[in-house]
Structures are given as structure tokens and as C-alpha cells.
Amino acid sequence: MTQYNTLGIDFGTSNSAAGIAVNGKPYLVEIEAGEKTLPTSIFFDFEARRAVFGTAANKALIEGLEGRFMRSLKSVLGTPLMRDIRPMMGERLSFIDIIARFLAEVKAKAEAACHTRFDAALSGRPVHFHSGDPAKDAQALVDLTECYMRAGFKEVSFMFEPEAAALAAASTGESDALNLIVDIGGGTSDFTVYRNGADGIDILASHGVRVGGTNFDRSISFDHVMGLLGKGSGIRNEMGAGVLAAPNALFHDLATWQMIPFLYTREVLRRVKNLEQMAVQPELFARLRGVLENQLGHDVSFTVERGKIAANRAVQNGARIDLGIVAPGLAVDLSKEMLSQSLQPHMADIHRGVLETLKLAERRPEQIGTVVFVGGSSLMGDVEHLLAEIFPAAQLQYTDAFTAVVDGLALAASR
């Protein structure tokens, strides 16, 4: 069997990274100069007729270049949208093609940085892409495998992301102690119960739920921002007296990172114009129309994400979500209490996922000695408070939240 050089790749919902092992330690490739991670973003620049990736894609969006921005592509895996063909700069592309191009960019930059050809990939994957749908869960892995193949890899294998993080964290903690990885990423929350041993780690159980940082963003946006664009406001009945509430589906999609590009169509804009004509408060739908006409949906989502981070870091007063890009001076407060209220349903899902993991491992909360937090969304205060309540006697440990998974993948790829 041919032996290929293997690149460890953490293809994330919000951020991605790649690495190899050097002298038994993880070495993360700078896909972008000076950075160990890059945003999982793509911008199709219509004027330059090219695709740009990562920070350059985010910058193109912020600068208002003409084109199409895409983020949270990982969340589409396993859904029919993956194979939906759409015209893009003179081509007809599916999401398989688009993700493959992102992965090909990672491959090319890693090969240039390491002066080595990587024909094999060890990719991280959530324990469940779709925790409530086994068929979609299986299809997501088929989709991701095809993406890697189209990106130019000859082989790809997969490792559960929390188990990769456990491998990277194995040097910490006492031998034979029970530990729990809590990996809250952009789209999923994954958990691994493991034990440090003389010969490495012993995995007792891994489990996951489809909840992550993009779900947090969606709830915050839906609860506190979409009302400024017409959510919940009255629409007059076309066939007589009476007022109905504006339909929620449109606002739900506008608050969902991966669904935003599908709203920039003539049909959706026509629906919004009809709602504006019949609205009790037409000025709200005029704002919504402006967001769609100027393709500002992702800009709004970025402001929500920044507001979430600011409110999480705030000591007392929370933060404000600045929506000046929609209308001058437009903003909304986001207190810590408001933030927690929006996150409460997701905390319940994470709580359930943790308890199910312990059940699979046949262990009780008091037997866990250390809880290791991984993933950018694990830095949310509500997550820490939840885990502290479940494991009051455990040590809470924050490792390299954004790179622990790729560190483990780099180590595993060398073995």
C-alpha cells in the first residue's frame, strides 16, 4: 500500500487549521501569515473573477466588494443543499465544489509552507454532524469525504474532534485520572471521557449534539435584532379586516449564517416588498428590504457575533449590537441577562449531551477529575457556569481553545 504524507486538518464551522508533527510535537501551518487558524470563509469576487479565502474573504465583505460571501459551510454537510447546483462567476457549482476549493487552498498553502506534498489528510469530524438524524449524519461523512477527494487528496481518514483534543491534552492531568473534553465549536458540541495512561489515553466514550456558536448567534439575532427588521410585527390581511404576525421563516433564515446566501433572490425580495406594502410598520420592512438589496445579511451576523463576544466579556453592563450598517444610529442593547436568556435552550442541549456522554462511559459526575474546555464557543461564561454546576468538584481547565483539536490531529497524523 502506498504511504502518503498526511496533513492533519481541522475543518471547522467558523475557523480551520492544519498541522503536522515535528519531533513529536504539533506544528501548526501558517495558512495565513502569522496566524495558526483562518476563518472558514469564502468570497467570490465578481469583479476580479476569483475566489478568496479566510481573512481576505471577510475583508472583502467588510469593504463592500461586489460578490458572494459564504461562511459556516460545514453546517450544510448531509443536507440536500450540498448538491444544489448554482451559477457562480460563469460556473455551475455545488457546495461540494465550494468546500473542495477551500480545502484545496489549505492543502496548497500547507504544501508551500512545509515544502512537502500532502496526498493524505487526517480530518477532524464531530461525533455527530446531525445528532437527531442518522441518515443525514451518515450522508454528511459521505459529503465531506467527497470534498477532500475533489480537493486533490488521494486518501482521507477521520478522527472525532474531542478525541483529537484529548490526545493533545494527554500530557496534562494525573495518570489514571478521569477527564472530560468539552469541545464547543461553531456548529456542534462534542464530549469525550478519557483516562490518561502510561501508553497514552484510554477513550471511555464520545458523544455530541448539533449545537454550537452559530446557534448562539442565530438565537441572539432572532431574539434581539430581527424585531428591528419586522419580526413579530403586524401584517394586514389582504382579504379583509384583521392583522397577522409576520412569518418567522424569513427571519430565521436571515439569522442563520449558512442560509443567508439563499435569501438574495428576486423571489425573496418580491415577498419582502409585498410584506412592506401590507405592514402596520412599513419602515421595519423597508430596513429588511435594504438588507437584502444590499446583501448585508452577513454584515448583520458579524455585528451580532461581536455583540455576543462583548457581552460575554463584560463585567456588568453587557454590550450593544451596532446596526449602523442597516440604518444610521440603529443599535440594540445586549445585557448579560439577555444573552443568557437567548442561550438557555442551547445550554439545556449541552447539559443533556454531557449527561448522555457520562452514561455511555458508565461514570458519574463526581468521578471526573478535570474538565478540559476546547473550541472558541467554550469560552462563553454560560458554558463554564453550566459545567461548574454539573462537576462542582472537578478542576476546570482551559487549554488552547482554538488549536487543541488540530494539535491532536497533527500528532495522530504522524502515527
C-alpha positions as CSV (number, residue, x, y, z in Angstrom):
1,M,0.0,0.0,0.0
2,T,1.3,3.4,-0.9
3,Q,2.4,5.6,2.1
4,Y,1.5,9.2,1.8
5,N,2.5,12.2,3.8
6,T,-0.5,13.1,5.9
7,L,-1.8,16.5,6.9
8,G,-3.9,17.0,9.9
9,I,-6.8,19.3,9.1
10,D,-9.4,20.8,11.5
11,F,-12.1,21.9,9.0
12,G,-14.3,24.0,11.3
13,T,-17.6,25.7,11.0
14,S,-16.1,29.1,11.9
15,N,-12.3,28.6,11.7
16,S,-10.0,26.0,10.3
17,A,-6.4,24.9,10.8
18,A,-3.8,22.4,9.6
19,G,-0.7,20.8,11.2
20,I,1.9,18.2,11.3
21,A,4.1,16.7,14.0
22,V,7.7,17.8,14.3
23,N,10.0,16.0,16.8
24,G,6.9,14.6,18.4
25,K,5.2,18.0,18.9
26,P,2.4,19.6,16.9
27,Y,3.5,22.2,14.4
28,L,0.6,24.3,13.0
29,V,1.0,25.5,9.5
30,E,0.5,29.3,8.9
31,I,-2.1,29.1,6.2
32,E,-2.3,32.8,6.6
33,A,0.9,34.7,7.5
34,G,1.3,34.9,11.3
35,E,-1.9,33.1,12.1
36,K,-2.4,29.5,13.2
37,T,-6.1,29.5,12.3
38,L,-8.1,31.0,9.4
39,P,-11.8,31.8,9.1
40,T,-13.7,29.2,7.2
41,S,-15.0,31.9,4.8
42,I,-15.1,32.2,1.0
43,F,-15.8,35.3,-1.0
44,F,-16.4,35.0,-4.8
45,D,-15.2,38.4,-6.1
46,F,-17.4,39.1,-9.1
47,E,-15.2,42.0,-10.4
48,A,-11.8,40.2,-10.1
49,R,-13.4,36.9,-11.2
50,R,-11.7,34.9,-8.4
51,A,-12.4,33.3,-5.0
52,V,-10.6,34.4,-1.9
53,F,-10.5,32.6,1.4
54,G,-10.2,33.2,5.1
55,T,-9.4,36.7,6.4
56,A,-9.3,38.0,2.8
57,A,-12.8,36.8,2.3
58,N,-14.0,38.6,5.5
59,K,-12.2,41.7,4.4
60,A,-13.8,41.7,1.0
61,L,-17.2,41.5,2.7
62,I,-16.5,44.4,5.1
63,E,-15.1,46.5,2.2
64,G,-18.3,46.0,0.3
65,L,-16.8,44.4,-2.8
66,E,-19.3,43.0,-5.3
67,G,-19.6,39.3,-4.9
68,R,-21.0,36.4,-2.8
69,F,-19.8,35.7,0.7
70,M,-20.2,32.2,2.3
71,R,-19.5,31.0,5.9
72,S,-20.5,28.1,8.1
73,L,-20.3,25.7,5.1
74,K,-19.7,22.8,7.4
75,S,-23.3,23.1,8.7
76,V,-24.6,22.3,5.2
77,L,-23.0,18.8,5.1
78,G,-25.5,16.0,5.0
79,T,-28.3,18.2,3.6
80,P,-29.7,18.3,0.1
81,L,-28.3,21.8,-0.3
82,M,-24.8,20.2,-0.6
83,R,-25.6,19.1,-4.2
84,D,-27.7,22.0,-5.2
85,I,-26.1,23.5,-8.3
86,R,-25.9,27.3,-8.5
87,P,-24.3,29.6,-11.1
88,M,-21.2,31.4,-9.8
89,M,-18.9,33.5,-11.9
90,G,-19.7,31.7,-15.1
91,E,-19.6,28.2,-13.5
92,R,-22.2,25.9,-12.0
93,L,-21.0,24.9,-8.6
94,S,-22.4,22.8,-5.7
95,F,-21.4,23.2,-2.1
96,I,-19.3,20.1,-2.6
97,D,-17.3,22.1,-5.2
98,I,-17.1,25.2,-2.9
99,I,-15.9,23.3,0.2
100,A,-13.4,21.4,-2.0
101,R,-11.9,24.7,-3.2
102,F,-11.5,25.8,0.4
103,L,-9.8,22.5,1.3
104,A,-7.6,22.7,-1.8
105,E,-6.5,26.2,-0.6
106,V,-5.5,24.7,2.8
107,K,-3.6,21.9,1.0
108,A,-1.7,24.2,-1.3
109,K,-0.7,26.6,1.4
110,A,0.4,23.8,3.7
111,E,2.5,22.2,0.9
112,A,4.1,25.6,0.2
113,A,4.9,26.2,3.9
114,C,6.2,22.7,4.5
115,H,7.9,22.1,1.1
116,T,6.1,18.7,1.2
117,R,3.3,17.2,-0.9
118,F,0.4,16.0,1.2
119,D,-1.7,13.4,-0.6
120,A,-3.4,12.2,2.6
121,A,-5.5,14.0,5.2
122,L,-6.5,13.2,8.7
123,S,-9.6,15.3,9.2
124,G,-11.3,16.1,12.4
125,R,-15.1,15.5,12.5
126,P,-17.8,16.0,15.1
127,V,-19.1,12.8,16.8
128,H,-22.4,13.6,15.1
129,F,-22.9,16.1,12.3
130,H,-26.6,15.7,12.8
131,S,-27.3,14.3,16.3
132,G,-31.0,13.9,15.6
133,D,-30.9,12.4,12.1
134,P,-28.8,9.2,11.5
135,A,-29.4,9.4,7.7
136,K,-28.1,13.0,7.5
137,D,-25.3,12.1,9.9
138,A,-24.1,9.3,7.6
139,Q,-24.6,11.5,4.4
140,A,-22.5,14.3,6.0
141,L,-19.5,12.0,6.2
142,V,-20.0,10.9,2.6
143,D,-20.2,14.6,1.5
144,L,-17.1,15.6,3.4
145,T,-15.1,12.6,2.0
146,E,-16.0,13.7,-1.5
147,C,-14.9,17.2,-0.7
148,Y,-11.5,16.0,0.3
149,M,-11.2,13.9,-2.8
150,R,-12.1,16.8,-5.1
151,A,-9.6,19.0,-3.2
152,G,-6.8,16.7,-4.5
153,F,-6.2,14.3,-1.7
154,K,-5.8,10.7,-2.5
155,E,-6.8,9.4,0.9
156,V,-8.7,10.8,3.8
157,S,-9.4,9.4,7.2
158,F,-11.3,10.9,10.1
159,M,-10.9,11.3,13.9
160,F,-13.5,12.5,16.4
161,E,-12.6,16.1,17.2
162,P,-12.9,15.7,21.0
163,E,-10.7,12.6,20.9
164,A,-8.1,14.6,19.0
165,A,-8.3,17.3,21.7
166,A,-7.9,14.6,24.3
167,L,-4.7,13.3,22.6
168,A,-3.3,16.9,22.7
169,A,-4.3,17.3,26.3
170,A,-2.9,13.9,27.4
171,S,0.3,15.5,28.9
172,T,-1.8,17.4,31.4
173,G,-3.5,15.8,34.4
174,E,-2.7,13.0,36.7
175,S,-2.1,9.5,35.4
176,D,-5.2,7.2,35.6
177,A,-7.4,10.3,36.4
178,L,-10.7,10.6,34.5
179,N,-11.1,13.7,32.3
180,L,-13.8,15.2,30.2
181,I,-13.2,17.1,27.0
182,V,-15.9,19.7,26.3
183,D,-15.5,20.9,22.7
184,I,-18.0,23.7,21.8
185,G,-17.3,24.7,18.3
186,G,-19.2,26.8,15.7
187,G,-21.7,24.1,14.8
188,T,-21.5,21.2,17.2
189,S,-20.7,20.4,20.9
190,D,-18.7,17.2,21.4
191,F,-17.6,15.4,24.5
192,T,-15.1,12.7,25.3
193,V,-14.5,11.0,28.6
194,Y,-10.9,9.6,28.7
195,R,-8.2,8.4,31.1
196,N,-4.5,9.3,31.0
197,G,-2.4,6.2,30.9
198,A,1.3,5.2,30.7
199,D,0.8,4.3,27.0
200,G,-1.4,7.2,26.0
201,I,-5.1,7.8,26.5
202,D,-7.9,5.4,27.0
203,I,-11.2,6.6,25.5
204,L,-14.2,5.6,27.5
205,A,-16.9,7.3,25.5
206,S,-17.5,10.1,23.0
207,H,-20.8,11.8,22.1
208,G,-22.1,15.0,20.6
209,V,-25.0,17.3,19.9
210,R,-25.7,19.7,17.0
211,V,-25.3,22.9,18.9
212,G,-22.6,25.5,18.7
213,G,-21.6,29.1,18.4
214,T,-23.5,29.7,15.2
215,N,-26.7,28.5,17.0
216,F,-25.9,31.1,19.8
217,D,-25.6,33.8,17.1
218,R,-28.8,32.8,15.5
219,S,-30.8,32.9,18.8
220,I,-29.3,36.3,19.7
221,S,-30.1,37.7,16.3
222,F,-33.6,36.2,16.2
223,D,-34.5,37.3,19.7
224,H,-32.9,40.8,19.7
225,V,-32.2,42.0,16.2
226,M,-34.8,40.7,13.8
227,G,-37.6,42.7,15.5
228,L,-35.9,45.8,14.1
229,L,-36.4,44.3,10.6
230,G,-40.1,43.4,11.1
231,K,-40.1,40.1,13.0
232,G,-43.3,39.8,15.1
233,S,-44.8,43.0,13.7
234,G,-48.3,43.1,12.2
235,I,-49.3,42.4,8.5
236,R,-52.7,43.5,7.4
237,N,-54.9,40.8,6.0
238,E,-55.2,41.1,2.2
239,M,-58.7,39.6,2.1
240,G,-60.4,41.7,4.8
241,A,-60.0,43.1,8.3
242,G,-57.5,41.8,10.8
243,V,-53.8,41.7,11.3
244,L,-51.5,38.7,11.3
245,A,-47.9,38.4,12.6
246,A,-45.2,38.5,10.0
247,P,-44.0,35.0,9.1
248,N,-40.9,33.9,11.1
249,A,-39.3,31.6,8.5
250,L,-37.6,34.5,6.6
251,F,-36.2,36.0,9.8
252,H,-35.0,32.6,11.0
253,D,-33.0,32.2,7.7
254,L,-31.6,35.7,7.9
255,A,-30.3,34.9,11.4
256,T,-28.7,31.6,10.2
257,W,-25.2,32.0,8.8
258,Q,-25.3,29.3,6.2
259,M,-28.8,30.2,4.9
260,I,-28.1,33.9,4.2
261,P,-26.8,33.5,0.6
262,F,-30.1,31.8,-0.4
263,L,-32.1,34.9,0.5
264,Y,-30.6,37.1,-2.2
265,T,-33.1,36.2,-4.9
266,R,-35.8,38.1,-6.8
267,E,-38.5,35.9,-5.3
268,V,-37.5,36.6,-1.7
269,L,-37.2,40.3,-2.4
270,R,-40.6,40.3,-4.0
271,R,-42.1,38.7,-0.9
272,V,-40.5,41.3,1.3
273,K,-41.8,44.2,-0.9
274,N,-45.3,42.7,-0.5
275,L,-44.9,42.5,3.2
276,E,-43.8,46.1,3.3
277,Q,-46.9,47.2,1.4
278,M,-49.2,45.4,3.9
279,A,-47.2,46.1,7.1
280,V,-48.6,48.1,10.0
281,Q,-45.0,49.4,10.4
282,P,-43.7,49.5,6.8
283,E,-40.5,51.2,7.9
284,L,-39.3,48.0,9.5
285,F,-39.7,46.0,6.3
286,A,-38.0,48.9,4.4
287,R,-35.0,48.1,6.5
288,L,-35.3,44.4,5.8
289,R,-35.6,45.2,2.1
290,G,-32.4,47.3,2.3
291,V,-30.5,44.5,4.0
292,L,-31.5,42.1,1.2
293,E,-31.0,44.6,-1.7
294,N,-27.5,45.5,-0.4
295,Q,-26.7,41.9,0.6
296,L,-25.9,42.9,4.2
297,G,-27.1,39.7,5.9
298,H,-23.6,38.5,6.8
299,D,-22.6,42.0,7.9
300,V,-25.5,41.9,10.4
301,S,-24.5,38.5,11.6
302,F,-20.9,39.7,12.2
303,T,-22.2,42.6,14.3
304,V,-24.3,40.1,16.3
305,E,-21.2,37.9,16.8
306,R,-19.2,40.8,18.0
307,G,-22.0,41.9,20.4
308,K,-22.1,38.3,21.8
309,I,-18.4,38.3,22.5
310,A,-18.5,41.8,24.0
311,A,-21.5,40.9,26.3
312,N,-19.8,37.7,27.3
313,R,-16.6,39.6,28.3
314,A,-18.5,42.5,30.0
315,V,-18.3,42.6,33.8
316,Q,-21.7,44.1,34.4
317,N,-23.5,46.1,31.8
318,G,-23.3,43.9,28.8
319,A,-22.9,45.4,25.3
320,R,-24.6,46.9,22.4
321,I,-25.1,45.4,18.9
322,D,-24.3,48.2,16.5
323,L,-26.5,48.1,13.4
324,G,-25.4,51.3,11.9
325,I,-24.7,49.5,8.6
326,V,-28.5,48.9,8.3
327,A,-29.6,52.5,9.4
328,P,-27.6,55.3,10.9
329,G,-27.6,55.1,14.7
330,L,-29.5,51.9,14.8
331,A,-28.4,49.7,17.7
332,V,-29.8,47.3,20.4
333,D,-28.7,46.6,23.9
334,L,-27.5,43.1,24.8
335,S,-27.1,42.7,28.6
336,K,-25.6,39.6,30.2
337,E,-29.1,38.6,31.3
338,M,-30.5,38.9,27.8
339,L,-27.5,36.9,26.5
340,S,-28.1,34.1,29.0
341,Q,-31.9,34.1,28.2
342,S,-31.1,33.5,24.5
343,L,-28.6,30.8,25.2
344,Q,-30.7,28.9,27.7
345,P,-32.2,26.4,25.3
346,H,-28.7,25.6,23.9
347,M,-27.3,25.2,27.4
348,A,-30.1,22.7,28.0
349,D,-28.9,20.7,24.9
350,I,-25.3,20.8,26.1
351,H,-26.3,19.7,29.6
352,R,-28.2,16.8,28.0
353,G,-25.2,15.9,25.8
354,V,-22.8,15.9,28.8
355,L,-25.1,13.6,30.8
356,E,-25.5,11.2,27.9
357,T,-21.8,11.0,27.5
358,L,-21.3,10.1,31.1
359,K,-24.0,7.5,30.8
360,L,-22.2,6.0,27.8
361,A,-18.9,6.0,29.8
362,E,-20.7,4.4,32.8
363,R,-19.4,7.1,35.0
364,R,-20.9,9.7,37.5
365,P,-20.1,13.4,37.6
366,E,-18.2,13.1,40.8
367,Q,-15.7,10.7,39.2
368,I,-14.5,13.3,36.7
369,G,-11.3,15.0,37.9
370,T,-10.7,17.6,35.2
371,V,-13.0,19.3,32.6
372,V,-11.0,20.5,29.6
373,F,-12.6,23.3,27.6
374,V,-11.9,23.3,23.8
375,G,-13.4,25.3,21.0
376,G,-14.0,29.0,20.7
377,S,-17.6,28.8,22.0
378,S,-16.5,27.0,25.1
379,L,-15.2,30.5,26.3
380,M,-18.8,31.6,26.8
381,G,-19.5,32.2,30.5
382,D,-22.8,30.3,30.4
383,V,-20.9,27.2,29.3
384,E,-18.4,27.5,32.2
385,H,-21.2,28.1,34.7
386,L,-23.1,25.0,33.4
387,L,-20.2,22.7,33.6
388,A,-19.2,24.0,37.1
389,E,-22.7,23.1,38.2
390,I,-22.5,19.6,36.8
391,F,-19.0,19.0,38.1
392,P,-18.6,21.0,41.3
393,A,-15.5,19.1,42.4
394,A,-13.7,19.0,39.1
395,Q,-10.9,21.2,38.0
396,L,-11.9,23.4,35.1
397,Q,-9.0,23.7,32.6
398,Y,-8.8,25.9,29.6
399,T,-6.3,24.6,27.1
400,D,-5.5,26.2,23.7
401,A,-9.2,26.5,22.9
402,F,-8.8,27.3,19.2
403,T,-6.0,24.9,18.4
404,A,-6.4,21.8,20.7
405,V,-8.2,19.8,18.0
406,V,-5.6,20.4,15.2
407,D,-2.8,19.8,17.7
408,G,-4.2,16.3,18.3
409,L,-4.8,15.7,14.6
410,A,-1.2,16.7,13.9
411,L,0.1,14.2,16.4
412,A,-2.2,11.5,15.3
413,A,-1.4,12.1,11.6
414,S,2.3,11.3,12.3
415,R,1.5,8.0,13.9
